[in-house]
């Protein structure tokens, strides 16, 4: 179980500072030392916002990643990066992100970059808060790679990626990371039409090197590219099979779905901890402290305090920073209000 009941956490990503987005439009104008300084400054900014909010668990805000998982393809050898998306105009959607050809066996001789990111977080945070790293799972990574004769379908590509992600988890643990989220949003998005038992087998083989050596979690997400979902927004197709994920904590997107299927957290809590998405990252309504407290109390009707954690629905990278800051601060205050009530009871 967690080190404390009703703890507050985040998924992984955090908004880029405006100056970083501006700088990214002309990175070639900066030297290597300039770029390293920018990354450090961006991580310090993300960490400071999270600490100011009072979170129990923080991340580096994924400030080195231009996208949750697209940036990881730059670490893979054996693929040809697509330079132009298939659709450039019109409303934002997932089909505006290109897919990449596989030219030879896929390798990541230098890893996926998360170990260096975590070491930077260790160096810059210097706090007692728990530090968490996030890594994309192999099935999600396989989604933007094109099948060929050697890899006839997404399942075959996933199998090639499993040892790469597993090694990354092993290296993170060796670096001293005590909490890791393995993000497999594609599994959640396609659970209604794919083999969920096969998903569980893939996931568990991937995380095997880290099981029992750190606190593992995964995020059951319906997509958040440009603030839009992509999958069928129902948890029913995932369960009971997803209870078989070998993790300490399952995170559920709830706020954007008006807490539909909330009773499910009671069943999950019989087996593992559950982190409830309690603020909507797709909405610019700023949940009040009272809103949060009321939602926490509702969750306690289904699951005990020592099994519950609270977080945003998803990563915050698609939410404006001013809103992310206030949402996190109100989330922490609302949870703390109920935490005191539980302690006094």
N, C-alpha and C positions, 0 to 999 in steps of 0.2 A: 504493500500500500504506500501512499504518499507520506512525506514527512510531516504533513499537517493537513487537516480537513479544509475543504473549500478553498483550495489554493487558486491563485490567479496566474494565468499563463498566456502565451501567444502561440500561433502556429509556426511562423517562421519569418515571412516577409514583412517589411515596413516601408512606408513611402520614402522615395528618394527626396533629399532636399532639392529645392528648385535649382540651386546652383550646380548640383551634380548632373541633373538632366541637361542643363545648358552646356556644361563642359563635355558631356558625352557626344555632343554634336560635332566636336572637333578634337577628339582625343589625340589625333596625329600631331597636333600642335604642341603637345606636352611631352616632356621627357619622362623616362622611367621613374625617376625620383619624384617628379611632379604628380604622376599618376598614383604612386604609392601614398603620397601625402593626402591626395584627395580621398582615397579609399579609407585611410585611417580617420580622416576628419568626418567622413560620412558615417562610419561605424560609431564613432564617439557621439555623433548627433543622435543616431538611432538608440544607442544605449542610454544616453541621458534622458531622452523622452520616456523610455520605458521605466527607468528608475524613478523619474519624477512622478510618474503615474503610480508607482509603488508595487509593481508586479513582483510576484514571488519567483517567476521563471522568465528569463529574457533570452533573446537571440541577438545576432549581429545585424538583424534586419535584412539579411541577404543583400547587403549593399553592393556586393561585387557581381550580382546576377542581374543582367538586364531583363531576365524573365525567369519565372520559377524553375522551369526545366530546360528551356531552349539554350541557355548559356552552357549547359553541360555538354552539348554536342561538340563544342570547341575543344573539349578534352579527349574526344574519341578519335582514334586513328582507324582508317579503313572506311571512312565515309566521305562523300563529296557534298559539301554544304551548299544548299540551294540559296542563291543570292537574291532572288526575287520571289515574293509571295504570289500565289496563283490569282488572288483577287486583291486589288489595291484600294478600290473605291467602294463607297456605300457604307451602310451601318457596320460597326465593328463586330467581328465574329471569328470563330476559330479557323475558318477557311482562309483567313488572311495571313496565316502562318504557313510557310513552305515546308515541304518534306524533303528528306535527303536521301541520296542514293548510297547503297552499300557497294564499295568497290573491291573490298577484300576483308578477311576476317577482322572483326572489330576488337580493338584493344584500347586500353587506357594506361599506358606505361607510367604515367606520372599521376595516376589517380584522377579523381573528379574535382579536385580543388577544395573539397570541404574541410580537409585537415588543416590546410593553411588558413582557411577562413576561421576555423575554430581557434587556432593558436593566436591569431590576431585578436579575436574576441577575448581570450584569456589575458593577453597582454594589455589591452585597452580598458577592459571593464573594471578590474581590481575591486570587486565588490563581493559581498556574501551571497547575493542572489544566485540561484541555480542557473548555469549556462547551458543552453540547449542548441544542438545542431540539427539541421534538417537535410535529408538526402532523398532524391526522387527514386522511386522504385523502378525495377526493370520493365514492367509491363507499361507503365506510363512513358518511360523513355523510348520504348519501342514504337510508340504511336506515331512518331514523326519520321520513321525510317521506312523506306520503301522495300517491300519484299522483292526477291529475285530468285534465280535458280537455286542458289545455295541456301537461301532463307525464304522458303515459299510462302510463309504467312507470319503474322504478328507473333504467334506463339513461338515459332522457331527463332525469331529475332530476340524475343524475351529470354529464351534459354541462353543465348549467347551473352546477354547482358547480366544475367544473374551473378556469375562469379566476379564481375567487375564491381557491382554494387556491394556484394558481400565483402569483398576485400576493403572497400571504402569504409564500411562499418567496423571491420576489424581494426583498421588503422585509426579511426576516430577513438575507439575504446583505448587503444594503446597510447593515444595522445592525451588521455585523461578525461575524455568526454563522458559525463555520467548520465546524460539524457539525450536521446536521439529520437526524432520523428522521421519515420520512413513514409514519405508521401506517395500514395498510389491513387490519386483521384480518378484515374481512368477505370480502375476496378469498380469504384462506386458508380461511375457514370454508365458503365456497361453491364452492371450486375443483373439488370432486368432481361438481358438477352444472351449473356454468356454463361459459361459453366462456373458457378461460384465456388464449387469445391476445388476446381483447378486453380482458381485465383488463390485460395487459401494455401494450397500446396506450393505454388510459386512463391508466395510471400514468406512462408515459413522456411523454405530452403534458403531464401535470400538473407533473412535475419539471423539464421542459425549461429554465425560466429559471435553475435552480440548478445544473444539470449542469456540472461543471468549475470551479465557483466556490466550492464547499465540499465537505466530505465527506458524502455522502448514504448513508443506509441505510434499510432497511425491516424491519419485524418480522413474521415469518410466525407468526401466533398463532391458537390455536383457541378463544379467548375466555376471559375470567377474571372475569365479573361475579359478585360475591359468592363468588369462589373456585371457580367452576364453568365448565367448558368448554361450548361450544355447537355446535362444528363436528365433522365427522368428523376424528378425530385421526390423519390419515395425510398424509404429504408426497408420496407417489407421484403423486396426481392433479395436483399443481402443476408437476411437472417432466417434461420439460426446459423447458417454456415459461417458467417463472418465472426461468430463467437470463437471460432477455431483459430483465429489469428494469434500467433504467439507473441503477444504484446502485454505490457502492463496497463496500458490505457488506450481506450478508443475515444476519438473526438468526433462529435456529431454536430453538423450544421443545423441549428434549430431556429435561431431568431428570424432569419429571412423566410422561414416557412411557417411563421406564426406558431411555433412549437408543436406542429403536427407530429404525431407519433411519439410524443414525449414519454408516454408510458414505457417505451422500449428501454429507457435508461434503467428501469427497475430490473429488467431481465439481464442487462449487461452487468449491472452492479453485483449480481450473484457470482460473476466469474472474474471480473477485473474492474479497474477504475474507469470512470467515464467523465470526459471533459465535455461540457455542454457549451455549444456556441450560443452566447447570450447577448451579443451585440451584432447588429446587421451591418456587414461591411459594404453591402450593395446599396444602402440607403443613407441619405444625409440627414435623416432625423437623428438627433443626438439623444440617445436614451438617457433619461435622468437617473440620479442615484436611487430615487424611489422606484422607477421602472425596474432597475436591476435587482433591487432588494426583493421586490415582489416576484420576479422570475426565479430568483434563487429559492425563495420559500416554496414556490410551486414545484421546483425540482426535488426539494426535500420531502415532498409527499410521495415520491416514487423511489428515492434512493437515499441511503444514509450519508451523513456529512463526510465520513471518512472515506467514502468512495467517489466523492464529487470534486471536480475542478471546473473552472470557468475560463472562457477565452472568447475572442471574436469568432464569428462563424468560419472565417477563412483567413488567409494571409491578408495583410493590410496594404499591399503594394498598389492595389487599384483604388484606394481611398485617399482623398486629399489629406495632407499631413495635418492641417488644422483640425479636421474632423477626427482623424485617428487619435490625436493627442487627447481631445476632450472625451471621446468615447472610452478610451482606456482609463482615464482618470475616474470617470463616473463608474466604470465597471468595478474598479478596485474599491472605491468608496462604498458602493452598494453591497458588494460581497463582504466587505469588512463589517458593515452594519449587521448583517445576518450572522456572521461569524461570532460576533459578540453576543448576540441573542442565544446562539447555540451553546456557547461557553457558560452563559449565565443560567441556562435551563437545568 
